[in-house]
Amino acid sequence: MHLTNPRKIIFDTDPGVDDAMALYYALAHPALDVIGITTTFGNVSVEQATANALYLSALAGRTVPIGSGAHRPQQKPSQAPPVTIHGFDGLGNLPHRIAVSQHADPRPAAQLIVDLARAQPGQITLVAVGPLGNLAAALDLEPALPQLLREVVLMGGTVLEPGNVSPVAEANIWNDPHSADRVFGAGWKLTMVGLDVTHQVILPVALFEKIAAHQRHAATDTLLHAVRFYANFYSGLYPHVARIHGCFGHDVLAFLYLSNPELFHLECGCVRVAVDGLAQGQTMLRRKSIPYSQPGWEHDLPVTEVCMQVRADDCVRIIEDTLMGPWLSPIT
């Protein structure tokens, strides 16, 4: 960990229970410095996502600019948020919320991304864990954005693991496939952390109970409530998850990749997204260098590093160690 020079992060998110895990991991980890948050539709509406980002940040005692962004897919029809997974409010239907004073930044998400990238060229990593409309809109504003950002890490997609909204598609990519295909082809240093690895890491509710009992703080109490709701959904869907009464960490794995890249095995190749039809949202990784007669797989296309394997037990241990540390401040 480079404690004297933490990685500057813009977090593009649709909170969301696993988004809340990811945000708190990023705020807690000494090698990561969240300098901006942008929100999108996905697990909830963009309005609810913004409210959740403001609330979670305030509970942790942090103030960063938070810009509200994409409210619908670029081209496909909108879909209702998955209330059975994250709850109507995205955080497991919190019984009450503490009053907080933070407000959203007046700049739209795409403008906030561009402004921060222009102000600190080559220094910022953008971590995107929802549908990718904000990144596509930022590219419209600033075509040189791939050169201004240090790299992009996204949680989304799948190569070999079955999808979670169709047999081949992961939810974030499926929610806005046209934006996703553009992001994969934009030419930045890009890493995909998808279901191939996130389905290998099961986080038990008992872990978050331990963290909440240790911290005794409204932030970790809120996270525990959300995780219990989320785990009930996943435990009802997958018997192997039910055995430990847990859930998938999904979004937090994007930050594990940044803090501990040695835990992941990657493959490199061009990724394209199916934008319509029965395979809509499928992320297709070119795994061989042979010539293809199908257009769209030319050899000069940008490549993506794709996480294919992960040391799951080490991930759970690092999440615990990080969230058990002294990272929480009084509520602002």
VENRANOR-V812383 format. One record per backbone hydrogen bond with DSSP energy under -0.5 kcal/mol. CO is the residue of the C=O (numbers start at 1). NH is the residue of the N-H. If there is no record, write none. Layout:
BEGIN
co=CO nh=NH
co=CO nh=NH
END
This chain:
BEGIN
co=1 nh=3
co=2 nh=5
co=7 nh=33
co=8 nh=125
co=9 nh=11
co=9 nh=35
co=9 nh=36
co=10 nh=12
co=10 nh=127
co=11 nh=13
co=11 nh=38
co=12 nh=129
co=13 nh=40
co=16 nh=20
co=17 nh=21
co=18 nh=22
co=19 nh=23
co=20 nh=24
co=21 nh=25
co=22 nh=26
co=23 nh=27
co=24 nh=28
co=25 nh=29
co=29 nh=32
co=31 nh=7
co=33 nh=9
co=33 nh=35
co=35 nh=65
co=36 nh=11
co=37 nh=67
co=38 nh=13
co=39 nh=69
co=41 nh=131
co=44 nh=42
co=45 nh=49
co=46 nh=50
co=47 nh=51
co=48 nh=52
co=49 nh=53
co=50 nh=54
co=51 nh=55
co=52 nh=56
co=53 nh=57
co=54 nh=58
co=55 nh=59
co=56 nh=60
co=57 nh=62
co=58 nh=61
co=58 nh=332
co=60 nh=329
co=65 nh=37
co=66 nh=105
co=67 nh=39
co=68 nh=109
co=70 nh=41
co=81 nh=83
co=82 nh=85
co=82 nh=86
co=83 nh=87
co=86 nh=92
co=87 nh=90
co=108 nh=112
co=109 nh=113
co=110 nh=114
co=111 nh=115
co=112 nh=116
co=113 nh=117
co=114 nh=118
co=115 nh=119
co=116 nh=120
co=118 nh=121
co=120 nh=123
co=120 nh=124
co=123 nh=8
co=124 nh=150
co=124 nh=151
co=125 nh=10
co=125 nh=127
co=126 nh=128
co=126 nh=153
co=127 nh=12
co=128 nh=155
co=132 nh=136
co=133 nh=137
co=134 nh=138
co=135 nh=139
co=136 nh=140
co=137 nh=141
co=138 nh=142
co=142 nh=145
co=143 nh=146
co=144 nh=147
co=144 nh=148
co=145 nh=149
co=148 nh=122
co=151 nh=126
co=152 nh=191
co=153 nh=128
co=154 nh=156
co=154 nh=193
co=157 nh=195
co=158 nh=283
co=166 nh=165
co=167 nh=163
co=168 nh=283
co=169 nh=164
co=169 nh=165
co=169 nh=166
co=170 nh=174
co=171 nh=175
co=172 nh=176
co=173 nh=176
co=174 nh=177
co=176 nh=180
co=177 nh=181
co=178 nh=182
co=179 nh=183
co=180 nh=184
co=181 nh=185
co=183 nh=186
co=188 nh=190
co=189 nh=152
co=190 nh=305
co=191 nh=154
co=191 nh=193
co=192 nh=194
co=192 nh=307
co=193 nh=156
co=194 nh=197
co=194 nh=198
co=195 nh=199
co=197 nh=200
co=197 nh=201
co=198 nh=201
co=200 nh=202
co=201 nh=203
co=201 nh=249
co=202 nh=204
co=203 nh=247
co=204 nh=207
co=204 nh=208
co=205 nh=209
co=206 nh=210
co=207 nh=211
co=208 nh=212
co=209 nh=213
co=210 nh=214
co=211 nh=215
co=212 nh=216
co=217 nh=221
co=218 nh=222
co=219 nh=223
co=220 nh=224
co=221 nh=225
co=222 nh=226
co=223 nh=227
co=224 nh=228
co=225 nh=229
co=226 nh=230
co=227 nh=231
co=228 nh=232
co=229 nh=233
co=230 nh=234
co=231 nh=235
co=232 nh=236
co=233 nh=237
co=234 nh=237
co=234 nh=238
co=238 nh=241
co=238 nh=242
co=239 nh=243
co=241 nh=244
co=241 nh=245
co=241 nh=246
co=242 nh=245
co=245 nh=205
co=247 nh=203
co=249 nh=252
co=250 nh=253
co=251 nh=254
co=251 nh=255
co=252 nh=255
co=252 nh=256
co=253 nh=257
co=254 nh=258
co=255 nh=259
co=256 nh=260
co=260 nh=263
co=261 nh=264
co=263 nh=311
co=265 nh=308
co=265 nh=309
co=267 nh=306
co=269 nh=304
co=270 nh=286
co=272 nh=284
co=274 nh=281
co=277 nh=280
co=279 nh=282
co=281 nh=170
co=282 nh=274
co=282 nh=284
co=283 nh=285
co=284 nh=272
co=284 nh=286
co=285 nh=287
co=294 nh=297
co=298 nh=301
co=304 nh=269
co=304 nh=306
co=305 nh=192
co=306 nh=267
co=309 nh=265
co=310 nh=312
co=311 nh=315
co=312 nh=316
co=313 nh=317
co=314 nh=318
co=315 nh=319
co=316 nh=320
co=317 nh=321
co=318 nh=322
co=319 nh=323
co=320 nh=324
co=322 nh=325
co=325 nh=327
END
